[in-house]
Amino acid sequence: MALSIEQLLNIPGIKVLSSEDHQREISIYIEFADNYAICHKCGQKATEFHGDGETLRIRHLPIFNRPVYCVPSVRERSDRKIRAT
């Protein structure tokens, strides 16, 4: 039985977009299933996108003695009330 990378990661709320197998490392491109973030100022759900965030590479456990990096698709979100001020 073949397992998908998404099943191997076993992280709730994560969707695997693609993966790349380089000679020395494996990169897995992911996105979060939630279409919102929590506003750091008011605590409300922020659902509007206003740009791309910085690229992150998060080290995961190695596979076959090679490092694995999860690369999330980071989108900047904002709360309407905060943007209005």
C-alpha positions in Angstrom: 0.0 0.0 0.0 1.4 3.4 -1.0 1.2 6.3 1.4 0.9 9.9 0.3 3.3 12.6 1.6 0.2 14.2 3.3 -0.4 10.9 5.2 3.2 10.6 6.2 3.4 14.1 7.6 0.2 13.5 9.6 -0.3 17.2 10.5 -4.0 18.2 10.9 -5.1 21.2 8.9 -2.2 21.0 6.4 -2.6 20.4 2.7 0.4 19.3 0.6 0.7 21.3 -2.6 3.8 19.6 -4.0 7.1 18.2 -3.1 10.7 18.2 -4.6 13.3 15.6 -4.1 16.7 17.2 -4.3 19.9 15.2 -4.0 20.6 16.3 -0.4 17.1 17.3 0.9 13.4 17.0 0.4 11.1 20.1 0.2 7.4 19.8 0.8 5.3 22.8 -0.1 2.2 23.1 2.1 -0.7 25.4 2.8 -3.0 25.7 5.8 -6.6 24.4 5.4 -8.0 27.4 7.4 -8.9 30.4 5.2 -8.4 32.8 8.1 -5.9 33.9 10.8 -6.4 35.4 14.2 -5.7 39.1 14.3 -2.8 39.8 16.7 -4.3 43.1 17.8 -8.0 42.5 18.4 -8.3 38.7 18.4 -10.9 38.5 15.7 -10.8 36.3 12.6 -8.9 38.0 9.7 -10.1 36.7 6.4 -8.9 39.3 3.8 -5.6 38.8 2.1 -3.4 41.8 1.5 -0.2 40.3 0.3 2.3 37.5 0.5 4.3 37.0 3.7 8.0 36.1 3.9 9.1 32.6 2.8 9.7 30.2 5.6 11.5 26.8 5.6 10.5 24.7 8.6 12.7 21.7 9.4 10.8 18.5 9.8 12.1 15.0 10.8 14.5 13.4 8.3 13.5 10.8 5.7 16.1 8.3 4.6 18.8 10.2 6.4 18.0 13.4 4.4 16.7 16.6 5.9 13.0 17.5 5.2 11.8 21.1 5.0 8.2 22.1 5.0 7.6 25.4 3.0 4.2 26.9 3.9 2.4 29.2 1.5 2.2 32.3 3.7 -0.4 34.9 2.9 -0.7 38.1 4.9 -4.2 38.6 6.3 -5.8 41.6 7.9 -8.8 42.5 9.9 -11.2 45.0 8.3 -11.4 47.1 11.5 -7.6 47.3 11.8 -7.1 48.3 8.1 -9.8 51.1 8.5 -7.8 52.8 11.2 
